[in-house]
């Protein structure tokens, strides 16, 4: 591990304890630097915190799960995804691992996950009965307290600890009763608690139909929701007949009032029940969330099939409109863009590939790899003059990132690029 990376790891570790930062002295770094000289597997990716909650009048726990790339680059920033039922290890472990894997594979928007522990989940995820209904299961519902717990206690803690690493974009995921809380919060006065709402088989029963009524009334009055909403359900069992029916009724409301502003996505998993629909829902919901704010692989190929507009025009339009409406976009990594452009090249969509490289270079101006790959595309299609000048530019960019690379990699890349320059001249 290089010294600079070791130092970055030290700083990130110190971020976990803000009081240390305040009084940090140079000798402290010297003393503890030796303790940080370790492999990445020794870095900590899971943290437990206890909050003295005024909202609930007791102690509350949360668990933070950092993504695999958290320590790699100080400049990297992450959204934050809050998952209800964080106390239930089989559920939270499943969600975290699905998100961790696909984030590592660059398929999701990189995110920090926070598991919210409940003590009496039925009451904490349910609102008080709006009409003193004696048949209501959770007359003392504490959903408003949970909202205040998020707003006044959880968010300030997470924001203070990870303030240099997070984007101001929050997601909420809940299953069953937790899914009911997701919908309750979106269609309440606290809708701005989160930006993305994901409800897995949301527990909307006869006694909580008022949540759908709230949605209809707010939309009827012209309220717009510049949010993302995903709902899923299975098709097997009484629960899914009930909860899936609620999702369909919600969809009908959106059709009656189409000017809702929501990015609205649903999934119905044939042959899945209330519990078996959970794993595919995590993946489908996170894919749709990512796709709402990022031009992903599918979207790139959709753009490529459009003969009326160029690839560049469609990419620019997507990001301009999304930023304007929702205030957030996800720019793919240079490596991700290169992989898509390479697929376009394999399908002989050379102009689309070139436009992806050009757009990617604008987003990652110091990245020499995208410029190198663009030069290779020029060479592949027989444009040797353009290839030569682009390889030259790639060498210049390589020099700019020399200090961030190992000596062996730098020398290997420089040799390769110079060989490509000769190849261009020989053609």
N, C-alpha and C positions, 0 to 999 in steps of 0.2 A: 504494500500500500504506500502510495506516495505521501510525502510529508504534508503537502497542501490538503490532501483528502483527509488525512488524520486530523489536521487542525479544524477542518470543516466539521468533522464528526464531533470533535470536542465542543465546538460552539453549539451545535444542534443539541447535544446532550445537556448542556448548561441551560438551554432554553426551557427545559422541563422545570427548572427551579428559578423563577424570576428574581427571587430575593438574592440569590448568589450573583446574578448579573450586576446588581446595583453596586456591590462592593468588590467586584472582581479586580484583582491586582496582578501585575505581570508575573510575580513569583508563583501565583496560583497555577497559571498555565504551565510554567516550567515543572512544577511539582507533579501535576497530574497528567502531563502529556504522555509519560511512560505508561500510564494505565490505559490509555486509549489506543496504544499500538496493538491492535487486535484485528482479526478478520471480521467481515461484516456480519457473520452469523452470531457474533457476540454482542452486536448492537441490539438494543431493545426495541421491539415493535409493538408491545402491548403494555398499556398503563392503566392502573385502576385508581380512581379518585373518589373521595367521599365528600359530599356537599352537605352542610348544615342548612336544611331547606326551611325557609320561612313559609314558602307556599304550602308545604305539606306538614310543617311543624315537627319534622323528625330528620334523621340523617338519610341521605339518598346516595346511591352509588351509580357511577357511570364507568364504562370501560372504553378506552381509546385504542384503536387498531391502526397503526401506521402502514401505508402502502410499501411495497418492496423497494421502490425507488426513493424513499423519503430522504435518505442520507446521501444520495449520489451528487446532488447539485444544490447549492444554497439558493440559487435563483428559482428553482422549481416551486410552483405553487399548486395547491390542491383545493378542490371543493370539499365540503364536509357532508357526509351522509349519516343521518341519525336513524337508527333502527330500534324500534320498540321491542319489548321482550328481551332486552339484553341480558337479563338474569337467567334465561333458559338456554343453557349451553348448546344443546343440539341445534336449536334454531339459529342463534347468533353465529355459531361456528360455521354452519352451512352458508349463511349469507356472506360472511366475511371471506370465506375461501373462494366462493364463486366470484366475488368482486375482486379479490386479490389476484386470482388467476387471470381474469380477463383484463385487468388493469396492467398486469405484467406483460400480457400479449398485445398491449396497446389497442384493445377493443373497446374499452370504456374510458370515459373522462377520468383522469387520475383523481382519487378521492381518499380522504381520511374517513374512517368509519367510527362512529360513536354509538356504543350500545347503551340504551337507557334501561336501567333496572327498575322493575315494578315490584310492589309488595302485594297489592290487591288489584291485579290487572283489570278485572271486570269493572270495578268502580272507577279506577283511575283513567280508563279509556272511554268511559261513558259520561255523557252530560247529565245534569240533573233533569228530572222529568219536567218538560216545559209546561205541563198542564195538571200537575199533581195526580197523574194517572196511577191509581192504586195497583194496577197490574204491571207496572213498569218494574223490571227486575232490579234496576240500579237507581232507586229513588235518591240516594245520596251520591250520585255520580260526581266524580272529581275531575272531569276533563278540564274545566276552567283552571283548576289548580295546576294541572299538568302543563297547560299552556303557559302559565306564569312561571312555573319551574323552568321551562325552556327559556323563556324570555329574560328573566331576571337572574337566573342562577347558572344554568348549563351553558348558555351562549357566552356570557361574560367569562366564565372559566376557560372554556375551549379557546375563545378568541385571545385571551391574555397569554395562554401558554404557547399557542401556535400562531401568534399574530403575524410573524414574518413568513409563514408558509401557507396561509390559506387565502383562497379567493372568497369574496363575499357572495357565495352561492351555496344554499343549503337545500338538502333533500331530506324527505321524511319517508320511511318505509314502515308499514305496519300490516300485520296479518290478522284476519278474523276481527276480533274486537279492536285490535290495533288498526286494522284497515278502516273500521268505523270511525276511529279517532282521526285518521287521516282526512276523511271526507268531512267530518264535523269541523275540523280546523280550517280547511280550505273555504268552506262556505259559512264562515263566522267573521266577526270583526277582527280576528287575529290572522287573517289569511296571509299577511306578509311575514309571518314567522318563517315560512319556507318558500323556496322558489320552485322546487320539484316535489310533487306528491305522488307516492306509489302505494296503492291499496291492493293487497293480495287477498282475494276472496273476502271483501269487506263485509263485516258483520252488521248489515242493515236488516233489522227484523221489523215486525209490525209496530213494535213500540218505539222504533227509532226512524220511522218513515219521515219524521219531521226534518231530518237532515236533507232529504231530497226536496221537501217542501221549501226549506231555506234556500236551496240552490235555485229552484224555480222562481221564487219571489225576488231574489236578488237579480237574477237575469232579466226577469220581467221589468224590473225597475231600471234597467239599463246598465247595471254594474258589469264592468269588464275585468277579467282575470288574466293578467299577463303572466301566466304560470304554466307549468307542465303537469299534466295529470294522466296517470296510468292506472287502470283497474284490470284485474284478472279474475277468472273463476274457472272451476272445473265443470264437469257435466254429470258427475256421479254423486248421488246421495241427496238427502233432504236439504242439507246446508247449501249445497251448490245450486239446487233448484231455487232456493230462497235468495241467496246472495247474488247468484248470477242474474236472477230476475231483477234485482235492484240495480245492477250495473246496466242492464238493458233499459230500464226505466230512466236512468240518468242519461243514457245516450239519447233517448227520445226527447228529454228536456232540452238537450243541446241542439237537437234538430229544430225544435220549436223556436228556440232563441239562439240562432247561429252566430250572433255577434258577441260571443262570450270571450274571445281572446285567448282561450286555452289551447295549448297543444295537447290534444285529446287522443289517447291511444288505449286500445283494449286488446285483451287476449282471452280466448276461451279454449281451454285445453280438453279436447275430447278424450273421454275415458279416464279422466283424472278426478279425484275427489278433493275434499277440503284440505287434506294434508299433502297428498301427492302432487297437487298443483303448485306447491310452494317452490321447489327447486327450479322448474322452468319459468316460474313467474319472476324470480330474482333475476334470471338472465334476460328474459324478454323485456322486463321493465327497464333494466339498466342499459340494454342495447337501444331501446326506443328513446330513453333519456339522452344518451350520448348522441344519437342520430338527430335529435331535435336541435342540437346546438353545434354539431360538427358535421362537415361533409365527410361521410365515412365511405367505406368501400362500395356498399350498395348504391349510395347516392352518386358517387363518381360514375358508376356504370350507367345509372339512370341518365345522368347528364350526357354521357357519351352517346346514348341512343337518341338524343334530341337533335334532329337535323336543322332545327330552326335557329338555335342559338349556339354559340361557341362554348367550349368548356370554360374558358376564362370568364365569359359573361355570366354564366350560371353560378359559378363559384362566388364571384363578387356580389351578385344579386342576393344569394343566400345569406352571406355574412352581413351585408348591409341591412337587409330587412330584419334578420334575427336580432342583431345588435340594437336596432331602433326599437323593436317591439318588446324585447325581453331584457335588454341591458347586459347580456352575457353571450359570449360565443366561445367555442373550444377550437383552437387552432391545432391541427394534427402535428405530431412530431415530424422532424425531417426524415427519420427512418421510415415512418408510416407512409409519408408521401412518396418516398422513393419506391416502396414496395408496390403501391398502387400504379405509379407511372410505369414500373417494370411490367406489371400485368397488362397495361394498355399496350406496351411495346410488343409483348408476346402475341397479342391479338391484332397486331399491325395497325393499331390506332395511334399512329405516330404523332399526329397533330395534337391529339388529346394529351398524350404523354408529355409532349413538349410544353404545353400550356400548364400542366400540373407542375412541371419543374420550374417554370417561370414564376408561377404564383408562390410555390414553396420557397424559392430563393428570396422573394420579397419578404416573406414571413420570417425566414431564417437567414438573414444576409451574411452572417459570418460562417455559415456551414459550407465547408469545402466539398462535402460528399455529394450534395445535391448538384453542385456545379460540375463535379467530376462525372456524375451519372448523365447529366445533360450532354456533356461533351461526348460520352460514349454513345449516346443516342444519335448525335450528329454523325459520328463515325459509322454507326450501323447503317444509316440511311444514305451514306455516301457523300455527305457534306463535309469534306475534309478541311476546308478553310475555316469553316465555323467551328469544327471540332478542335482544330489547333488553337484558335484564340480562346476557346472556352477551357481547354486544358491549361493554358497559360494562366487564366484567371483562377483556376482551381489551385494551382501552385501558390499563387499570391495569398489565397485564403488559407491554405495549409500553413504558410509561414505565420499567419496571424493567430493560429491556435496551437502553435508548436509547444508552448509552455504547458499546455493542458494534456499533452500526450506523452506516452513513454518514448524514450529515444528510439527503441527498436521500431515502434509503429511509425513514428515520424519518418525515419530513414527508409522504411519499406514503402510507405506511400509516396515519398518524393521520388524514389527510384522508379516506381510504377508509372507515375505521371510523366516523368521524363522519357520513359520508353514509349508512352503513348504519343508524345510529341514527335518522336522519330517515326512512329508508325504513320502518323498523319502526313508527314513529308514524303514517305515512301510511296504512298498510295497515289 
